[in-house]
Amino acid sequence: MPATELTRPTPEQFLSLIRRQNRGRLKVYLGSAAGVGKTYAMLREGHRLKAQGVDVIIGLVETHGRAETTEQLRDLEVVPPRVIEYRGVRLREMDPEAILARRPTVCLVDELAHTNAPGSRHLKRYQDVEDLLHAGIHVITTVNVQHMESLYDQIERSTGVRVKERFPDRVLAEADQIVNVDVSVEDLIERLNTGKIYPAERIGPALANFFTPPNLTRLREITLTEIAHLIDRRNRRAEADQYPVSATDRVMVGLSSRSPNAPALLRKAARIADRLNVPWYAVYIQIPAEDITRIDASTQRLISNHLELAHQLGGIQMTFRGPDVASTMLAFAREYAIKIIVVGKSRQPWYRRLFGQTILERLERDAEGIDILIADV
């Protein structure tokens, strides 16, 4: 009996399966904070694989002087790192070219969100890992939850810490396996106090700043929430490989050069779309006053940076021209079947609002059939 249109996989879904089969597999040990044991667990798995006859190497591991972790390096082949001189400092970086030439079955790579030294092949280590995966090499890696790009604002609000090293959420979303490496807050603080995480001179500052019970508790909660969502998303992706993708709603966020806190708004839109499992658009609304011939180079760079962040977060970048922001956003929404528009709270001073409706008020007035979601960013 021939397959019906309802059950027949699309050519695009079949191509996605082929690409995944050609790629290496990615396994991620995900933790809530430094010291929970991610690197130790990764190395232990490396030993188990080697004992089963698998060709395993270490691409790069950061022991941070931890005796337990250093002990696990024994008997595992290590690809020598590249040493880069930068401002008088010798920096050790993973050597992707050497790993690709060696072509192991499995490569262990620590600290996925790491920023490479200037002069490296890529800006970020996750990009080096993607090169290995494209070459068919399986990778086991480690990362903490606070390095996810879309969580930047939430982490800052929860802990007061601005995380500098971040990576796109899609890297975790595309992982084949994710393992939550978890310890209780009490055990983690005990590990810190006994010198198993940082040297003695860093223990006091860590306890007073990042390693506080409220911070660690909140990070554990965020990690467990992300793990649950990522597992659910992976299951939905597996279902999508078997059944055609149906028409779905879409989310958009409009940007201008004057958008208040645009990065936070983009992260919020990305997380909303991700939770709804729908595509989303980051649309630069180009009104006559913002024609490329009328704005300066710094403003153009700002807009470009916002659109690049949207790309990293998995959004579709577009530019849409129109006479004013509100009507142009609505025109785009209707043309592209947008059902949810994400906007930030109005920051116009009260005296400017006296002379006309705000963009938000105009959207709410005219957006028939479209939901307006006001993000607190």
C-alpha positions in Angstrom: 0.0 0.0 0.0 1.6 3.3 -1.0 2.3 5.9 1.7 -0.3 8.7 2.0 0.6 12.4 1.9 -0.2 12.5 5.6 2.6 10.1 6.6 5.2 10.5 3.8 8.4 12.3 5.0 9.3 15.3 3.0 12.6 15.5 1.0 13.9 18.1 3.4 13.3 15.8 6.4 15.2 13.0 4.6 18.1 15.4 3.8 18.2 16.3 7.5 18.5 12.7 8.4 21.3 12.2 5.9 23.2 15.2 7.3 22.9 14.0 10.8 24.2 10.5 9.8 27.3 12.0 8.2 28.0 14.2 11.2 29.7 13.1 14.3 27.6 12.7 17.5 27.7 15.4 20.2 27.4 14.5 23.9 27.3 17.4 26.4 27.9 17.2 30.2 25.9 20.2 31.4 26.3 21.6 34.9 25.0 24.5 37.0 28.4 25.8 38.1 32.2 25.2 38.2 33.2 22.2 40.4 30.1 20.0 40.0 32.3 17.3 38.2 31.6 17.7 34.5 35.3 17.3 33.4 35.8 14.4 35.7 32.7 12.6 34.4 33.8 13.2 30.8 37.2 11.8 31.4 35.7 8.7 33.2 33.6 8.1 30.1 36.7 8.4 28.0 38.4 5.6 30.0 35.3 3.4 29.7 35.2 3.9 25.9 38.9 3.2 25.6 38.5 0.0 27.6 35.9 -1.1 25.0 38.4 -0.6 22.2 37.2 2.9 21.0 39.8 5.3 19.6 39.5 8.1 22.1 41.7 11.2 22.4 41.7 14.4 24.5 41.4 17.5 22.3 41.7 19.8 25.3 41.0 19.5 29.1 41.3 22.2 31.7 42.2 20.6 35.0 42.4 23.9 36.9 44.9 22.2 39.2 42.3 19.8 40.6 44.0 16.6 41.7 40.9 14.3 41.0 40.7 15.6 37.5 44.4 15.5 36.8 44.4 11.8 37.9 41.9 11.0 35.2 44.2 12.1 32.4 46.3 8.9 32.8 46.5 6.6 29.8 44.4 8.8 27.6 46.1 10.2 24.5 46.4 14.0 24.5 46.7 16.0 21.3 49.3 18.7 22.1 47.7 22.2 22.3 48.7 25.1 20.2 50.6 27.7 22.1 49.8 31.3 21.1 51.7 34.3 22.3 49.3 37.2 23.1 50.4 40.4 24.8 53.4 38.6 26.4 51.3 35.7 27.7 51.5 32.1 26.4 48.0 30.8 25.9 47.1 27.1 25.3 44.4 26.5 22.8 43.0 23.3 21.2 44.5 22.4 17.9 41.6 21.4 15.6 43.9 20.9 12.6 45.9 18.3 14.5 42.8 16.6 15.7 41.4 16.5 12.1 44.7 15.0 10.9 44.6 12.4 13.7 40.9 11.5 13.0 40.0 9.7 16.2 36.6 8.1 16.7 35.9 10.2 19.8 37.4 13.5 21.0 37.0 14.9 24.5 36.8 18.7 24.6 36.4 20.8 27.8 34.7 24.2 28.2 32.6 24.5 25.1 31.9 28.2 25.6 35.6 29.2 25.7 36.7 32.2 23.7 39.8 31.4 21.6 43.0 33.5 21.6 43.4 36.0 18.8 44.9 34.2 15.8 42.9 31.0 16.3 41.0 29.4 13.4 37.7 30.4 15.0 36.6 32.9 17.6 34.9 30.3 19.8 35.7 26.8 20.8 32.1 25.6 20.0 33.0 26.5 16.3 36.1 24.2 16.5 33.8 21.5 17.8 31.4 22.0 14.9 34.3 21.5 12.5 35.1 18.1 14.2 31.5 17.1 14.0 31.3 18.0 10.3 34.3 15.7 9.7 32.5 12.8 11.3 34.4 12.9 14.6 32.2 12.3 17.7 32.7 14.8 20.5 32.1 14.7 24.2 32.2 18.1 25.8 31.4 20.1 29.0 29.7 23.4 29.7 27.8 25.3 32.4 24.2 26.4 31.9 25.0 30.1 32.5 26.9 30.3 29.2 23.7 29.8 27.0 23.2 33.0 25.0 19.5 33.3 25.6 20.0 33.1 29.4 22.3 36.1 29.7 19.7 38.5 31.1 18.1 36.0 33.4 21.5 34.9 34.8 22.4 38.6 35.4 19.1 39.2 37.2 19.4 36.1 39.3 23.1 36.2 40.3 24.3 39.7 39.5 27.0 38.2 37.2 27.5 39.2 33.6 28.7 36.1 31.8 31.2 37.1 29.1 31.7 33.8 27.4 28.5 32.6 25.7 27.5 30.2 22.9 24.3 29.8 20.8 21.5 27.8 22.3 21.3 25.8 19.0 24.5 23.9 20.0 22.7 22.3 22.9 19.5 21.9 20.9 21.4 19.9 18.3 23.2 17.7 20.8 22.5 14.0 20.6 22.9 13.4 24.3 22.9 15.8 27.3 23.9 14.7 30.8 23.1 16.8 33.8 26.0 16.7 36.3 24.4 17.7 39.5 25.5 18.0 43.2 23.6 19.6 46.0 24.4 23.2 47.0 25.7 22.1 50.3 28.1 19.6 48.7 29.3 22.1 46.2 30.1 24.7 48.9 31.9 21.9 50.8 34.0 21.1 47.7 34.9 24.7 47.4 35.8 25.1 51.1 38.1 22.0 50.9 40.0 23.4 47.9 38.6 21.0 45.3 37.4 23.8 43.0 39.7 26.9 43.4 43.0 27.5 45.1 42.9 28.9 48.6 43.2 32.6 47.6 40.1 32.4 45.5 37.8 30.6 47.9 36.8 33.6 50.0 35.9 35.9 47.1 34.0 33.0 45.4 31.9 32.4 48.5 31.2 36.1 48.9 30.1 36.6 45.3 29.1 33.8 42.9 29.1 30.8 45.2 26.3 31.9 47.5 23.5 29.5 48.4 20.8 31.6 46.7 22.9 31.8 43.5 23.7 28.1 43.4 20.1 27.2 44.1 18.8 29.3 41.3 21.4 28.0 38.9 20.4 24.4 39.7 16.7 25.3 39.1 17.6 26.9 35.7 19.7 23.9 34.7 17.0 21.4 35.5 14.4 23.5 33.6 16.7 23.7 30.6 17.5 20.0 30.7 13.7 19.2 30.7 13.1 21.5 27.8 16.0 20.2 25.8 14.9 16.6 26.2 11.4 17.6 25.2 12.7 19.5 22.1 14.8 16.5 21.1 11.8 14.3 21.3 9.8 16.7 19.1 12.7 16.8 16.6 12.6 13.0 16.4 8.8 13.1 15.7 9.4 15.8 13.0 11.7 13.4 11.2 8.8 11.0 10.8 5.9 13.3 10.1 5.5 16.3 7.8 5.8 19.7 9.3 2.4 21.4 9.4 1.7 25.0 9.1 2.5 26.8 12.3 2.4 30.2 14.0 5.3 32.5 13.9 6.9 35.0 16.3 8.5 38.3 15.4 10.4 41.2 17.1 10.9 44.5 15.4 14.1 46.4 15.7 15.2 50.0 15.0 18.4 51.8 15.8 16.6 53.3 18.9 15.3 50.0 20.2 15.7 50.0 24.0 17.7 47.0 25.2 17.4 45.2 21.9 19.7 42.2 22.9 17.5 41.4 25.9 14.4 41.7 23.7 15.9 39.3 21.1 16.8 36.8 23.8 13.3 36.9 25.2 11.8 36.4 21.7 14.1 33.5 21.0 13.1 31.7 24.2 9.4 32.3 23.6 9.7 30.9 20.0 11.8 28.0 21.3 9.2 27.1 24.0 6.4 27.2 21.4 8.6 25.3 18.9 7.9 27.9 16.1 10.1 29.9 13.8 10.8 33.6 14.7 11.9 36.7 12.8 14.1 39.6 13.9 13.1 42.4 11.6 14.9 45.6 11.2 12.2 48.2 10.5 13.7 50.7 8.2 11.7 53.9 8.1 12.8 56.9 5.9 14.6 58.6 8.8 16.8 55.4 9.0 17.7 55.0 5.4 21.2 53.7 5.1 22.3 56.9 3.5 21.1 58.9 6.5 22.5 57.0 9.5 26.1 57.0 10.6 28.5 54.1 10.6 28.2 53.4 14.3 24.5 53.1 14.1 24.8 50.7 11.1 27.2 48.6 13.2 24.8 48.5 16.1 22.0 47.3 13.8 24.3 44.7 12.3 25.3 43.5 15.7 21.7 43.1 16.7 20.9 41.1 13.6 23.9 38.9 14.1 22.8 38.1 17.7 19.4 37.2 16.3 21.1 34.8 13.9 23.1 33.2 16.8 19.8 32.8 18.7 18.2 31.0 15.7 16.1 33.8 14.4 15.5 34.7 10.7 17.0 38.1 10.0 15.2 40.5 7.7 14.9 44.2 6.8 11.5 45.6 6.0 10.8 49.1 4.8 7.9 51.3 5.6 6.6 54.8 6.5 6.7 54.3 10.3 7.5 51.6 12.9 4.0 50.5 13.9 2.4 50.2 10.5 5.5 48.6 9.0 5.6 45.9 11.8 2.0 45.1 11.2 2.5 45.0 7.4 5.3 42.5 7.9 3.3 40.4 10.4 0.4 40.1 8.0 2.6 39.3 5.0 4.5 36.6 6.9 1.6 35.2 8.9 3.0 36.3 12.2 0.8 35.5 15.2 2.9 36.9 18.0 4.7 40.2 18.1 7.2 40.6 21.0 7.8 44.2 22.1 9.5 45.8 25.1 7.9 48.2 27.5 7.6 51.8 26.3 10.4 54.0 27.6 9.1 57.2 26.0 8.9 60.1 28.5 5.4 61.1 29.6 5.5 64.4 27.9 6.1 62.8 24.5 3.2 60.4 25.0 0.9 63.4 25.4 1.2 64.2 21.7 0.2 60.8 20.2 0.0 57.1 20.7 3.1 55.1 21.4 4.2 52.3 19.1 2.8 49.8 21.5 -0.6 51.5 21.7 -0.8 51.6 17.9 0.1 47.9 17.7 -2.6 47.0 20.3 -5.2 49.1 18.4 -4.5 47.8 14.9 -3.2 44.2 15.4 -6.4 42.4 14.8 -5.8 38.6 15.0 -2.2 39.1 16.2 -1.1 38.8 19.9 1.1 41.5 21.3 3.4 40.2 24.0 5.0 42.8 26.2 8.4 41.6 27.4 9.7 43.0 30.7 13.3 43.7 29.5 
